[in-house]
Amino acid sequence: MEPERRRLAARLRVNHDFEPFEGIIDAFVTDLSATGAFVRTRAAMPVGSRVDLYFTVLHAEMECVEGVGEVVRTQEDPPGVGVVFVELTPASRAVIERVLAAS
């Protein structure tokens, strides 16, 4: 399978309920995988930037994910950045595994 298709197939769409509030919410995660996330944001973040992550996943129930990520790509439509997880708390890793397993 092509690398791009493999990456897309392994992602789960989350937090779509935030999209109507995009004008008042600075940033929110819309796609989640075991290795990273896509963050919808208009804030400029160059590739290679380290970012502190703290976000809520609205799936079956509300769960928080916390850690450090690195920006690996930027995108204009929709505006945002692809972030790879560099470090996650053990509880956050468990949340991601649980959410992905339930999909």
N, C-alpha and C positions, 0 to 999 in steps of 0.2 A: 504494500500500500504506500502511496506517496506520502512524504512527511507532513505536508500541509493537510491532507485529508485525515491522517492519523490524529493530528492535533485537534482538528475540528470534531472528529468523532468522539473524542474522549472528554469533551466539554459538556457541562450542564448549564442550561440557562436558568439563572436565579434572579431574584429581586426585580422582576419586571413590574411589580407594583409601584416602584419608585419613579418610573418613566414619566408619569403625568406631573411630577413635582420637580422635574429637571431644572426649572428656572430658579428654584429656591434651595435645592440640595447641591452642594458643591461637587460631590463625587459619590458614585455608588458602583458596586460590582454587579455586572450583568452576566458574566460567564465564569464558570468555576471548573477547574480540573484539579487533579492530584498534585500537579506541579506549578500551577499559577492561576491567574485570574485576569479578566479584562475589566478595567476601571473606566467607567464613563466619566469624563471630566473635561472641562475646558482649560484647566490649569496646564501651563507649559511645563513638561517634565522631560528633559533630554534623556535619550537612551543611555543607560549606565547609571542613572540616578538611583540611589538607595532611598526607599520610602518605608516609613513606619506604617504598618497595616493594622487597622482595627475596624472591622466591618461586621455587620449582622447579615446572616443569610436567612431569608424568609422562605422556608421550604415547607415541610410539614409543621414545623414549629420554629420559633425564633432562636437562632444559635449564633454565638459570636466567634469570630476568628481573629487571632492576634499574632503578629510576628513582624518580620522584615522581608521586604521584597526588593527586586531590582527591575527597573524599567528595561524591557527588551525590544519594544517597538512602540511607535506612536501611530495614531490613525486620526483622520479628519472627519470621516463620515461613517458611523457616528463618532464624535470626538472622544478620544480617550487614549489609554495606554495599556499595553500588554505587560503584565508584571509576572516574573517568575519568583516563586517562594524561595528565599534564601534561608530563612529560619522561621519556624513556627513553634508555638508552645505545644507541648504534648496534647493538651486538651483541644487545641485548634486542629491539630492533625486528625484527632479522633472525630471531630465534627465534620471535617471534609470527607473522611472515609465513610462516615455514616450517611451523609447527604448523597454522596455519589452512589453508594450501595442501594439506597432507597429509590433511585431513579430508574 
